[in-house]
Amino acid sequence: MKSVGSGLWAAMALVVVLGVSQVAVAQETVKNTDYGVELTKPTGWEQTTGNEKAVAVFTHSATQSQIEVVPTKLMTAEVADVFFSTFHKTLTESNFEQVGEAKEQTLNGQAGKHTEYKFTHAGVTLKVHVFGFVRENTSWLVVGYMKDGEEKDILPTFNSTIESMKFN
């Protein structure tokens, strides 16, 4: 005959195991007080340096993909169109081919445009996704670089990076 105590201990152990498995792992956040933004580093990605204009640069070592979040303070929000068109012109003049039309998109409550480019160098095709939006007097570019064929795995992380942005 089983002891009631051993059954109670087994049940308590099960509750502890289930409770531990549901504990959320705290994700690392990146804060920039100059631009009043906080965002979450994607799980499995590293925060890296290399773009001094970016408030965050995340790199996925297994795929060599990268996501950059780049703000630019504008004199007024009305000049944002000039800023974005100049940025996109620079890409196309650098042999980045725009794929399709820019799409209006709202992510994290921010209405913006999502534009896709491709660039081939040394036999490797790179896809570049750009989401641009304006918040107050700051233009924001979130740029994702990934090898062609890896978009289905990387785009959700690109979008979740934008979704994680919190503004003060």
C-alpha positions as CSV (number, residue, x, y, z in Angstrom):
1,M,0.0,0.0,0.0
2,K,1.3,3.4,-1.0
3,S,1.9,6.0,1.5
4,V,-0.2,9.2,1.2
5,G,2.9,11.3,1.9
6,S,4.8,9.9,-1.2
7,G,1.8,10.7,-3.4
8,L,1.6,14.2,-2.0
9,W,5.3,14.8,-2.6
10,A,5.0,13.5,-6.2
11,A,2.1,15.9,-6.8
12,M,4.0,18.8,-5.4
13,A,7.0,17.9,-7.5
14,L,4.8,17.9,-10.6
15,V,3.4,21.4,-9.7
16,V,6.9,22.7,-9.2
17,V,8.1,21.3,-12.6
18,L,5.0,22.7,-14.4
19,G,5.4,26.1,-12.7
20,V,9.1,26.3,-13.7
21,S,8.4,25.4,-17.3
22,Q,5.9,28.3,-17.5
23,V,8.3,30.9,-16.2
24,A,9.0,33.4,-18.9
25,V,12.7,34.0,-19.8
26,A,13.4,37.7,-19.5
27,Q,14.5,39.2,-22.8
28,E,17.2,41.8,-23.0
29,T,16.1,45.3,-23.9
30,V,18.1,48.0,-25.5
31,K,17.4,51.6,-24.4
32,N,18.4,54.9,-26.0
33,T,17.6,58.0,-24.0
34,D,18.6,60.4,-26.8
35,Y,15.7,59.1,-28.9
36,G,13.4,57.9,-26.1
37,V,13.2,54.4,-27.4
38,E,13.4,50.9,-25.9
39,L,13.3,47.7,-27.9
40,T,13.8,44.0,-27.3
41,K,16.8,42.1,-28.6
42,P,15.5,39.1,-30.6
43,T,16.1,35.8,-29.0
44,G,19.2,34.1,-30.4
45,W,20.5,37.3,-31.9
46,E,23.5,39.3,-30.7
47,Q,23.7,43.0,-30.2
48,T,26.6,44.3,-32.3
49,T,28.2,47.5,-33.2
50,G,29.3,48.9,-36.5
51,N,26.7,51.5,-37.4
52,E,27.2,54.6,-35.2
53,K,23.9,56.1,-36.4
54,A,21.9,53.1,-35.2
55,V,20.3,52.9,-31.8
56,A,20.5,49.1,-32.1
57,V,22.1,46.5,-34.4
58,F,21.2,42.9,-34.0
59,T,23.1,40.0,-35.8
60,H,22.1,36.4,-36.2
61,S,25.3,34.5,-36.5
62,A,23.9,31.3,-38.0
63,T,22.4,33.1,-41.0
64,Q,24.6,36.3,-41.0
65,S,21.3,38.3,-41.1
66,Q,21.3,41.7,-39.5
67,I,18.6,44.2,-38.3
68,E,19.5,47.8,-37.8
69,V,17.3,50.5,-36.2
70,V,18.3,53.9,-37.4
71,P,16.6,57.2,-36.2
72,T,17.2,60.6,-37.7
73,K,16.0,63.8,-36.1
74,L,14.2,66.1,-38.6
75,M,13.7,69.8,-38.4
76,T,10.0,69.1,-38.9
77,A,8.0,66.0,-39.7
78,E,7.0,67.5,-43.0
79,V,10.6,66.9,-44.4
80,A,10.3,63.2,-43.8
81,D,9.3,62.5,-47.5
82,V,12.5,64.1,-48.7
83,F,14.6,62.1,-46.2
84,F,13.0,58.8,-47.2
85,S,13.1,59.4,-50.9
86,T,16.8,60.3,-50.6
87,F,17.5,57.1,-48.7
88,H,15.7,55.0,-51.3
89,K,17.4,56.8,-54.1
90,T,20.8,56.1,-52.6
91,L,20.0,52.4,-52.5
92,T,18.9,52.2,-56.1
93,E,21.9,54.2,-57.2
94,S,24.1,51.6,-55.4
95,N,22.6,48.8,-57.6
96,F,20.0,47.7,-55.1
97,E,16.9,46.7,-57.1
98,Q,13.5,47.5,-55.6
99,V,11.3,44.5,-55.6
100,G,7.7,45.5,-56.2
101,E,6.0,48.6,-54.8
102,A,6.5,50.0,-51.3
103,K,3.6,48.7,-49.1
104,E,1.8,50.8,-46.6
105,Q,2.0,48.9,-43.3
106,T,1.2,49.6,-39.6
107,L,3.4,47.9,-37.1
108,N,3.3,48.7,-33.4
109,G,0.8,51.4,-34.1
110,Q,3.3,53.1,-36.4
111,A,2.1,53.7,-40.0
112,G,4.9,53.5,-42.5
113,K,6.1,52.0,-45.7
114,H,7.8,48.6,-46.1
115,T,10.0,48.4,-49.1
116,E,12.0,45.4,-50.3
117,Y,15.2,45.4,-52.3
118,K,17.6,42.8,-53.6
119,F,21.3,43.0,-54.3
120,T,23.6,40.4,-55.8
121,H,27.3,40.4,-55.3
122,A,29.8,37.6,-55.8
123,G,27.0,35.2,-56.6
124,V,25.1,35.8,-53.4
125,T,21.7,37.6,-53.5
126,L,20.9,39.7,-50.4
127,K,17.4,40.8,-49.6
128,V,17.0,44.1,-47.8
129,H,13.7,45.0,-46.1
130,V,13.2,48.6,-45.0
131,F,10.4,49.8,-42.8
132,G,10.3,53.6,-42.5
133,F,8.0,55.7,-40.3
134,V,7.9,59.0,-38.6
135,R,7.2,59.6,-35.0
136,E,7.1,63.2,-33.9
137,N,10.1,64.9,-35.5
138,T,12.2,61.7,-35.9
139,S,12.3,59.4,-39.0
140,W,12.9,55.8,-38.2
141,L,14.4,53.2,-40.6
142,V,14.4,49.6,-39.5
143,V,16.5,47.7,-42.1
144,G,16.8,44.0,-42.3
145,Y,19.5,42.3,-44.3
146,M,19.2,38.6,-45.1
147,K,20.3,36.1,-47.8
148,D,17.7,35.3,-50.4
149,G,15.7,32.2,-49.3
150,E,16.0,33.0,-45.6
151,E,13.2,35.6,-45.5
152,K,10.5,33.2,-44.2
153,D,12.7,32.6,-41.1
154,I,14.0,36.2,-40.6
155,L,11.0,38.4,-41.5
156,P,9.0,37.4,-38.4
157,T,12.0,38.6,-36.3
158,F,12.3,41.8,-38.3
159,N,8.6,42.5,-37.7
160,S,8.8,41.6,-34.0
161,T,11.8,44.0,-33.5
162,I,9.6,46.8,-34.8
163,E,6.6,45.6,-32.6
164,S,8.9,45.6,-29.5
165,M,9.7,49.3,-29.9
166,K,8.4,51.4,-27.0
167,F,8.7,55.2,-27.0
168,N,8.9,57.6,-24.0
